[in-house]
């Protein structure tokens, strides 16, 4: 595969990860959780309801999982509703 094809495939992977974060943000918003896309849609900053540090969410593991807390916590990108539930519970602690 030539370098142009590799670059195109890398861009496609980045777009799929960005779309997964957009879906998660939208589900969180429907639950009243404040979250905003950052860094060219490569990260999602989820604000806690009380003062405190936000939680940064990324798509990792080859695009298969949302991950946060230094990748100690994760949830499949195929289930943004479930991920939103887990994140909402996590930030409420």
C-alpha positions as CSV (number, residue, x, y, z in Angstrom):
1,X,0.0,0.0,0.0
2,X,1.4,3.4,-0.9
3,X,1.7,6.3,1.5
4,X,-1.3,8.1,0.1
5,X,-3.5,5.1,0.7
6,X,-2.1,4.7,4.2
7,X,-2.8,8.4,5.0
8,X,-6.4,8.0,3.7
9,X,-7.0,5.0,5.9
10,X,-5.6,6.8,8.9
11,X,-7.9,9.7,8.2
12,X,-10.9,7.4,7.9
13,X,-10.0,5.8,11.3
14,X,-9.8,9.3,12.9
15,X,-13.2,10.3,11.4
16,X,-14.8,7.1,12.8
17,X,-13.3,7.9,16.3
18,X,-14.6,11.5,16.1
19,X,-18.0,10.2,15.1
20,X,-18.1,7.9,18.1
21,X,-17.2,10.8,20.4
22,X,-19.9,12.9,18.8
23,X,-22.5,10.2,19.4
24,X,-21.4,9.9,23.0
25,X,-21.6,13.7,23.5
26,X,-25.1,13.7,22.0
27,X,-26.3,11.0,24.3
28,X,-24.7,12.6,27.3
29,X,-26.4,15.9,26.4
30,X,-29.8,14.2,26.2
31,X,-29.2,13.1,29.8
32,X,-28.3,16.6,30.9
33,X,-24.5,15.9,31.2
34,X,-22.3,18.8,30.0
35,X,-19.7,17.5,27.6
36,X,-17.7,19.2,24.8
37,X,-15.6,18.0,22.0
38,X,-12.0,19.1,22.1
39,X,-8.8,18.9,20.0
40,X,-10.4,18.5,16.5
41,X,-12.9,16.0,17.9
42,X,-10.2,13.7,19.2
43,X,-11.3,14.0,22.8
44,X,-14.5,14.6,24.8
45,X,-14.3,16.7,28.0
46,X,-17.1,15.6,30.4
47,X,-17.8,18.1,33.1
48,X,-18.7,17.0,36.6
49,X,-21.9,18.3,38.1
50,X,-20.0,19.7,41.1
51,X,-16.7,21.6,41.0
52,X,-13.8,19.3,40.1
53,X,-11.6,18.2,37.3
54,X,-13.4,17.1,34.1
55,X,-13.1,13.6,32.8
56,X,-11.4,13.2,29.4
57,X,-12.8,10.5,27.2
58,X,-10.9,9.2,24.2
59,X,-11.6,6.4,21.7
60,X,-8.8,3.8,21.9
61,X,-8.1,0.1,21.5
62,X,-8.2,0.4,17.7
63,X,-11.4,2.4,17.8
64,X,-13.3,-0.3,19.8
65,X,-13.7,1.4,23.2
66,X,-14.3,4.7,24.8
67,X,-11.7,5.1,27.5
68,X,-11.1,7.4,30.5
69,X,-9.2,7.6,33.7
70,X,-5.9,6.7,32.0
71,X,-7.7,3.9,30.1
72,X,-8.5,2.2,33.4
73,X,-12.2,2.6,32.6
74,X,-13.6,1.7,29.2
75,X,-16.9,0.9,27.4
76,X,-17.5,-0.3,23.8
77,X,-18.2,2.3,21.2
78,X,-21.0,0.1,19.9
79,X,-23.0,1.1,23.0
80,X,-22.9,4.9,23.4
81,X,-26.1,4.8,25.6
82,X,-24.4,2.4,28.0
83,X,-21.2,4.4,28.0
84,X,-23.2,7.5,28.8
85,X,-24.8,5.7,31.7
86,X,-21.5,4.5,33.1
87,X,-19.9,8.0,32.6
88,X,-22.8,9.8,34.2
89,X,-22.5,7.5,37.3
90,X,-18.7,7.9,37.3
91,X,-18.8,11.7,37.3
92,X,-21.5,11.8,40.0
93,X,-19.1,10.2,42.5
